[in-house]
Amino acid sequence: METDRIVLSVSDVRYEIAGRLLLDGLDLSVGAGESVAITGPSGSGKSTLLMCLLGLVRPQGGRIVVAGVDITRLRERALNRHRRDHMGMVFQFGELLPELTPLENTALAALLSGVPRRTAYADAEELLTTLGVPLGGTPTAELSGGERQRTAVARALINRPSLVLADEPTGALDGSTRDEVARMLFSVPRQWGCGLVVVTHDPAIAGRSDRHLHLSRGRLNDAGTALPGTGSTAGGAIR
C-alpha cells in the first residue's frame, strides 16, 4: 500500500457556525492507497468536514492540503479546477442524471474536464466494466440501487483523482447490496492508488477501512479508544 505519498493533509482546522464549534483544531492525513472511515454522533460535524475537504465550505482556521495544494488559499476558479482534477465524490443517493445511461453519466464527468469524447467514453466503458455495471442503453433511473452506486463510484474515478470522498455511500442500500458496494468501494484505494475518506453511521461499513476514526468534540481519534459512556474518544492528533 503506497501510503508514503500523502494525498490529504488536514492541520489544525477550525470551523464554527451559529456559536457551535464543530471542528476544533482537527488534524488528519491520508496516504495514497489508504482508506479512512469517519463515524460520529448526529450533528458532530461529519458532513461539515466533508464539505471543508471538498472546498465547498471554508474553515475559519487551519490548512487543508489536497494533492500538494492548500485548497483553503485558492480562489474559486482555481479551486474548481483543482477539485475537478484531483478529487472525486460519491453521494448517498448517487446524484446521477437519471435519464442518462451509466456510460453517459460517467463519461460526462470526463467531458466536463476537457477530455476528448472518444477517450472519455473509452475510459468510462473500461471503468464500468471493471466495476460490474451494465453497459446497455438502460437509463440510470432503471438500474438497481447497487448498480447506481457503482456508477457513482465510476464517475468519481473517471478523472483519476488523488482523493475520493464518500458521504454515507451505502446508507440507501439494503443489506446484501450494501455489503457488495462497500466491498467494491474499499477496494478502490489499492486498485487506483488514491486516498479514500468515507463518512458513515454504520460501524460494520467503517470496519472495512484501513483506519476507523471517530469525530467528537471537534476532533478525530481512533474509534477503538472510545471512552465508555461519553461518546468521545481518547488520544491526540490523527495521522
C-alpha positions as CSV (number, residue, x, y, z in Angstrom):
1,M,0.0,0.0,0.0
2,E,1.5,3.3,-1.1
3,T,0.8,5.4,2.0
4,D,4.2,7.2,1.9
5,R,2.6,9.7,-0.6
6,I,0.2,11.8,1.3
7,V,-2.8,12.9,-0.7
8,L,-4.7,14.7,2.1
9,S,-3.3,16.6,5.0
10,V,-5.6,18.5,7.4
11,S,-3.9,20.6,10.0
12,D,-5.5,22.4,12.9
13,V,-8.8,23.0,11.1
14,R,-11.4,25.0,13.0
15,Y,-15.0,25.7,11.9
16,E,-17.7,27.4,13.9
17,I,-21.3,28.2,12.9
18,A,-24.1,29.9,14.9
19,G,-22.0,29.7,18.1
20,R,-21.3,25.9,17.7
21,L,-17.7,24.8,17.3
22,L,-17.9,21.8,15.0
23,L,-14.2,21.4,14.2
24,D,-11.7,22.3,16.9
25,G,-8.1,22.1,15.7
26,L,-8.8,18.9,13.7
27,D,-5.9,17.0,12.2
28,L,-5.9,14.2,9.6
29,S,-3.7,12.8,6.9
30,V,-4.5,10.1,4.3
31,G,-2.0,8.4,2.1
32,A,-2.4,7.1,-1.5
33,G,-3.8,3.6,-1.3
34,E,-5.3,4.1,2.1
35,S,-9.0,4.1,3.2
36,V,-10.3,6.0,6.3
37,A,-13.8,5.8,7.7
38,I,-15.2,8.5,9.9
39,T,-18.1,7.9,12.3
40,G,-19.6,10.1,15.0
41,P,-22.9,11.2,16.5
42,S,-25.5,13.1,14.6
43,G,-24.6,16.8,14.4
44,S,-20.9,16.1,15.3
45,G,-19.7,17.8,12.1
46,K,-19.1,14.8,9.8
47,S,-20.8,16.4,6.8
48,T,-19.2,19.8,7.5
49,L,-15.8,18.1,7.5
50,L,-16.6,16.6,4.1
51,M,-17.7,20.0,2.7
52,C,-14.5,21.5,4.0
53,L,-12.4,18.8,2.3
54,L,-14.2,19.5,-0.9
55,G,-13.6,23.2,-0.6
56,L,-17.4,23.9,-0.6
57,V,-17.1,25.3,3.0
58,R,-14.1,27.4,4.1
59,P,-12.9,26.8,7.7
60,Q,-12.1,29.8,9.9
61,G,-8.6,28.4,10.6
62,G,-6.1,25.7,9.6
63,R,-4.9,24.2,6.3
64,I,-6.4,21.5,4.0
65,V,-3.8,20.3,1.5
66,V,-5.1,18.0,-1.3
67,A,-2.6,16.6,-3.8
68,G,0.0,19.1,-2.5
69,V,-2.1,22.3,-2.7
70,D,-3.7,24.1,0.2
71,I,-7.2,24.5,-1.0
72,T,-8.1,27.0,1.7
73,R,-6.0,29.6,-0.1
74,L,-7.4,29.0,-3.6
75,R,-9.7,31.4,-5.3
76,E,-12.9,30.0,-6.7
77,R,-11.8,29.3,-10.3
78,A,-8.6,27.6,-9.2
79,L,-10.4,25.7,-6.5
80,N,-13.0,24.3,-9.0
81,R,-10.1,23.2,-11.3
82,H,-8.2,21.5,-8.5
83,R,-11.3,19.8,-7.3
84,R,-12.2,18.6,-10.8
85,D,-8.6,17.3,-11.4
86,H,-7.8,15.8,-8.0
87,M,-11.0,14.9,-6.2
88,G,-13.9,12.5,-6.7
89,M,-17.2,12.4,-4.7
90,V,-19.7,9.7,-4.1
91,F,-23.0,10.8,-2.6
92,Q,-25.5,8.7,-0.6
93,F,-28.1,8.7,-3.4
94,G,-25.6,8.8,-6.3
95,E,-26.7,12.3,-7.6
96,L,-26.6,10.9,-11.1
97,L,-28.6,12.2,-14.1
98,P,-31.5,9.6,-14.2
99,E,-32.3,10.0,-17.9
100,L,-28.7,9.2,-18.9
101,T,-27.1,5.8,-19.1
102,P,-24.3,4.8,-16.8
103,L,-21.9,5.2,-19.7
104,E,-23.2,8.7,-20.4
105,N,-23.2,9.7,-16.7
106,T,-19.6,8.5,-16.2
107,A,-18.2,10.0,-19.5
108,L,-19.9,13.3,-18.8
109,A,-17.6,14.0,-15.8
110,A,-14.6,13.5,-18.1
111,L,-16.1,15.6,-20.9
112,L,-16.6,18.5,-18.5
113,S,-12.9,18.2,-17.6
114,G,-12.0,18.7,-21.3
115,V,-11.2,15.1,-22.1
116,P,-11.8,14.3,-25.8
117,R,-15.1,12.5,-26.4
118,R,-13.6,9.2,-27.7
119,T,-11.2,9.0,-24.8
120,A,-13.9,9.9,-22.2
121,Y,-16.3,7.2,-23.5
122,A,-13.5,4.6,-23.7
123,D,-12.3,5.3,-20.2
124,A,-15.9,5.3,-18.9
125,E,-16.6,1.9,-20.5
126,E,-13.4,0.4,-19.0
127,L,-14.3,1.7,-15.5
128,L,-17.9,0.5,-15.7
129,T,-16.8,-2.9,-16.9
130,T,-14.3,-3.2,-14.1
131,L,-16.9,-2.2,-11.5
132,G,-19.5,-4.6,-12.9
133,V,-22.0,-2.1,-14.2
134,P,-24.2,-3.0,-17.3
135,L,-23.2,-1.1,-20.4
136,G,-26.5,-1.2,-22.3
137,G,-28.7,1.7,-23.1
138,T,-30.8,1.4,-19.9
139,P,-31.3,4.8,-18.2
140,T,-29.6,5.1,-14.8
141,A,-33.0,5.6,-13.1
142,E,-34.0,2.0,-14.1
143,L,-30.9,0.4,-12.5
144,S,-30.8,-1.3,-9.1
145,G,-29.5,0.7,-6.1
146,G,-26.2,-1.2,-6.2
147,E,-25.7,-0.5,-9.9
148,R,-26.4,3.2,-9.4
149,Q,-23.8,3.4,-6.6
150,R,-21.2,1.5,-8.7
151,T,-21.9,4.1,-11.5
152,A,-21.4,6.9,-8.9
153,V,-18.0,5.4,-8.0
154,A,-17.1,5.1,-11.7
155,R,-17.9,8.8,-12.1
156,A,-15.8,9.7,-9.1
157,L,-12.8,7.8,-10.6
158,I,-13.1,8.8,-14.2
159,N,-10.6,11.7,-13.9
160,R,-8.1,9.6,-11.8
161,P,-8.4,11.7,-8.6
162,S,-5.8,11.7,-5.8
163,L,-8.6,11.7,-3.3
164,V,-12.1,10.1,-3.2
165,L,-14.7,11.3,-0.7
166,A,-17.9,9.4,0.1
167,D,-20.9,10.6,2.2
168,E,-23.0,7.7,3.5
169,P,-22.4,5.7,0.2
170,T,-24.3,2.6,1.4
171,G,-27.0,4.4,3.5
172,A,-29.7,3.9,1.0
173,L,-29.0,0.3,0.2
174,D,-30.3,-3.0,1.6
175,G,-28.1,-5.5,3.5
176,S,-26.6,-7.7,0.7
177,T,-26.3,-4.8,-1.8
178,R,-24.7,-2.6,1.0
179,D,-22.0,-5.2,1.6
180,E,-21.3,-5.7,-2.1
181,V,-20.9,-1.9,-2.7
182,A,-18.8,-1.5,0.4
183,R,-16.5,-4.3,-0.6
184,M,-16.1,-2.7,-4.0
185,L,-15.6,0.9,-2.6
186,F,-12.9,-0.1,-0.1
187,S,-11.0,-1.9,-2.9
188,V,-10.7,1.4,-4.8
189,P,-7.7,2.9,-3.0
190,R,-5.3,0.0,-3.6
191,Q,-6.6,-0.6,-7.2
192,W,-6.5,3.0,-8.3
193,G,-3.8,4.4,-6.0
194,C,-5.9,7.1,-4.4
195,G,-6.9,8.0,-0.9
196,L,-10.5,7.3,0.3
197,V,-12.4,9.1,3.1
198,V,-15.8,7.6,3.9
199,V,-18.3,9.2,6.3
200,T,-20.8,6.6,7.6
201,H,-23.1,5.9,10.5
202,D,-22.6,2.1,10.1
203,P,-19.8,0.6,12.2
204,A,-19.8,-2.5,10.0
205,I,-19.0,-0.5,7.0
206,A,-16.4,1.6,8.9
207,G,-14.8,-1.6,9.9
208,R,-13.8,-2.4,6.4
209,S,-11.5,0.6,6.2
210,D,-7.8,0.7,7.0
211,R,-8.5,3.2,9.7
212,H,-11.7,3.9,11.6
213,L,-11.8,7.3,13.2
214,H,-14.4,8.9,15.5
215,L,-15.4,12.6,15.3
216,S,-16.4,14.1,18.6
217,R,-16.0,17.5,20.3
218,G,-14.4,18.7,17.1
219,R,-11.6,16.3,16.8
220,L,-10.8,12.9,15.2
221,N,-9.5,10.0,17.2
222,D,-9.1,6.3,16.8
223,A,-12.5,4.7,17.1
224,G,-11.0,1.9,19.2
225,T,-10.2,4.2,22.0
226,A,-13.7,5.5,22.7
227,L,-14.3,6.4,26.3
228,P,-17.3,4.4,27.7
229,G,-20.5,6.4,28.1
230,T,-19.1,9.7,26.8
231,G,-19.4,9.4,23.1
232,S,-15.9,10.9,22.8
233,T,-12.5,9.3,22.4
234,A,-9.2,9.4,24.0
235,G,-6.0,10.2,22.2
236,G,-4.5,13.1,20.3
237,A,-4.0,14.1,16.7
238,I,-4.6,11.6,13.9
239,R,-2.0,10.9,11.3
